[in-house]
Amino acid sequence: LIQTNKIEKFPIILVGSDYWGGLINWIKQVLMQQHKAISPEDMDLIHLVDTPKEVTGILNAFYKQYQLSPNF
């Protein structure tokens, strides 16, 4: 929905590279390379991290970039 502009952009953060790594590899190999269903730029919408510090860094950068304030 983000890539087709049906909803506003927001960070998609997957925590745990051991857990989510297989899905990310499948997306790259099958959806991007084999079927050409997504572009490499679409992968920029997804952040794969392992620590809470990485999560807060992504969120802070997002809010700063779009000059937003979190609602929490």
Backbone as CSV, one residue per row, in Angstrom:
resi,resn,N_x,N_y,N_z,CA_x,CA_y,CA_z,C_x,C_y,C_z
1,LEU,0.815,-1.192,0.000,0.000,0.000,0.000,0.859,1.256,0.000
2,ILE,1.996,1.199,0.664,2.895,2.358,0.663,3.444,2.578,-0.745
3,GLN,3.885,1.507,-1.400,4.513,1.671,-2.708,3.529,2.142,-3.771
4,THR,2.238,1.938,-3.583,1.240,2.407,-4.548,0.563,3.695,-4.074
5,ASN,1.090,4.280,-3.003,0.582,5.541,-2.449,-0.868,5.469,-1.988
6,LYS,-1.301,4.294,-1.586,-2.651,4.147,-1.040,-2.691,4.562,0.436
7,ILE,-1.541,4.479,1.098,-1.402,4.973,2.460,-0.108,5.772,2.541
8,GLU,-0.033,6.630,3.545,1.154,7.452,3.742,2.354,6.586,4.128
9,LYS,3.516,7.072,3.801,4.748,6.365,4.112,4.986,6.358,5.622
10,PHE,5.427,5.226,6.123,5.863,5.086,7.502,6.906,3.986,7.550
11,PRO,7.766,3.978,8.551,8.814,2.959,8.600,8.248,1.569,8.893
12,ILE,8.658,0.619,8.095,8.342,-0.787,8.350,9.611,-1.387,8.947
13,ILE,9.533,-1.759,10.206,10.715,-2.219,10.924,10.496,-3.671,11.346
14,LEU,11.377,-4.537,10.883,11.356,-5.947,11.269,12.524,-6.169,12.226
15,VAL,12.223,-6.615,13.422,13.253,-6.795,14.441,13.634,-8.268,14.524
16,GLY,14.909,-8.528,14.295,15.442,-9.888,14.376,15.865,-10.410,13.022
17,SER,17.111,-10.168,12.646,17.574,-10.607,11.327,17.590,-12.133,11.198
18,ASP,17.829,-12.831,12.300,17.778,-14.298,12.242,16.363,-14.771,11.917
19,TYR,15.368,-14.103,12.481,13.978,-14.490,12.288,13.466,-14.068,10.904
20,TRP,13.689,-12.820,10.519,13.126,-12.260,9.286,14.039,-12.402,8.068
21,GLY,15.289,-12.787,8.259,16.245,-12.854,7.157,15.792,-13.733,6.002
22,GLY,15.185,-14.881,6.291,14.708,-15.783,5.238,13.616,-15.153,4.397
23,LEU,12.711,-14.415,5.040,11.648,-13.734,4.305,12.230,-12.662,3.393
24,ILE,13.162,-11.891,3.910,13.785,-10.834,3.104,14.506,-11.439,1.902
25,ASN,15.230,-12.526,2.115,15.910,-13.192,0.995,14.907,-13.699,-0.037
26,TRP,13.793,-14.264,0.417,12.754,-14.747,-0.500,12.160,-13.587,-1.302
27,ILE,11.879,-12.495,-0.634,11.337,-11.323,-1.325,12.296,-10.863,-2.422
28,LYS,13.578,-10.789,-2.089,14.570,-10.344,-3.076,14.692,-11.324,-4.233
29,GLN,14.767,-12.616,-3.933,14.980,-13.618,-4.976,13.741,-13.866,-5.818
30,VAL,12.603,-14.033,-5.181,11.387,-14.420,-5.903,10.628,-13.202,-6.429
31,LEU,10.269,-12.300,-5.551,9.447,-11.166,-5.979,10.225,-10.163,-6.825
32,MET,11.471,-9.894,-6.442,12.235,-8.873,-7.151,12.945,-9.435,-8.388
33,GLN,13.668,-10.525,-8.246,14.477,-11.032,-9.353,13.683,-11.902,-10.327
34,GLN,12.955,-12.883,-9.822,12.249,-13.809,-10.710,11.007,-13.208,-11.339
35,HIS,10.163,-12.601,-10.513,8.870,-12.131,-11.007,8.836,-10.644,-11.341
36,LYS,9.876,-9.927,-10.954,9.937,-8.471,-11.208,8.690,-7.760,-10.667
37,ALA,8.166,-8.266,-9.551,6.951,-7.708,-8.953,7.245,-6.467,-8.110
38,ILE,8.479,-6.323,-7.675,8.879,-5.136,-6.925,10.227,-4.663,-7.453
39,SER,10.534,-3.408,-7.172,11.817,-2.848,-7.599,12.778,-2.831,-6.410
40,PRO,14.060,-2.694,-6.677,15.022,-2.605,-5.571,14.693,-1.458,-4.612
41,GLU,14.139,-0.365,-5.142,13.789,0.767,-4.290,12.702,0.398,-3.273
42,ASP,11.844,-0.551,-3.629,10.805,-0.982,-2.692,11.404,-1.600,-1.437
43,MET,12.575,-2.193,-1.567,13.222,-2.785,-0.405,13.661,-1.721,0.596
44,ASP,13.797,-0.468,0.124,14.157,0.622,1.029,13.039,0.927,2.022
45,LEU,11.839,0.424,1.768,10.713,0.642,2.677,10.825,-0.222,3.929
46,ILE,11.633,-1.269,3.863,11.733,-2.240,4.960,13.085,-2.089,5.646
47,HIS,13.053,-2.034,6.963,14.270,-1.951,7.765,14.385,-3.226,8.589
48,LEU,15.478,-3.934,8.440,15.739,-5.151,9.205,16.798,-4.820,10.251
49,VAL,16.425,-4.905,11.521,17.324,-4.511,12.606,17.353,-5.577,13.699
50,ASP,18.286,-5.383,14.619,18.438,-6.351,15.705,18.369,-5.750,17.104
51,THR,18.444,-4.427,17.201,18.497,-3.826,18.535,17.446,-2.723,18.702
52,PRO,17.046,-2.490,19.945,16.123,-1.380,20.195,16.706,-0.030,19.767
53,LYS,18.008,0.129,19.908,18.659,1.385,19.505,18.485,1.626,18.004
54,GLU,18.584,0.573,17.202,18.378,0.714,15.759,16.933,1.117,15.455
55,VAL,16.000,0.551,16.194,14.580,0.891,15.998,14.355,2.368,16.286
56,THR,14.831,2.830,17.433,14.618,4.241,17.784,15.341,5.171,16.819
57,GLY,16.492,4.751,16.313,17.208,5.565,15.333,16.402,5.745,14.051
58,ILE,15.784,4.672,13.578,14.962,4.727,12.368,13.737,5.603,12.598
59,LEU,13.084,5.423,13.730,11.898,6.225,14.040,12.245,7.708,14.177
60,ASN,13.324,8.008,14.887,13.733,9.403,15.046,14.084,10.039,13.708
61,ALA,14.794,9.314,12.860,15.151,9.845,11.539,13.911,10.089,10.694
62,PHE,12.937,9.184,10.770,11.698,9.340,10.009,10.953,10.599,10.446
63,TYR,10.762,10.749,11.760,10.027,11.909,12.257,10.762,13.212,11.945
64,LYS,12.081,13.185,12.020,12.864,14.383,11.711,12.770,14.717,10.223
65,GLN,12.890,13.723,9.361,12.861,13.938,7.915,11.540,14.559,7.464
66,TYR,10.448,14.090,8.010,9.127,14.571,7.593,8.560,15.636,8.538
67,GLN,9.406,16.106,9.463,9.030,17.148,10.412,7.717,16.821,11.118
68,LEU,7.636,15.600,11.607,6.463,15.126,12.325,6.781,14.970,13.800
69,SER,5.753,14.889,14.590,5.906,14.580,16.008,5.182,13.272,16.279
70,PRO,5.817,12.365,17.010,5.118,11.113,17.319,3.894,11.386,18.177
71,ASN,2.892,10.531,18.048,1.661,10.714,18.826,1.674,9.875,20.100
72,PHE,2.837,9.620,20.607,2.960,8.864,21.858,3.914,9.562,22.789
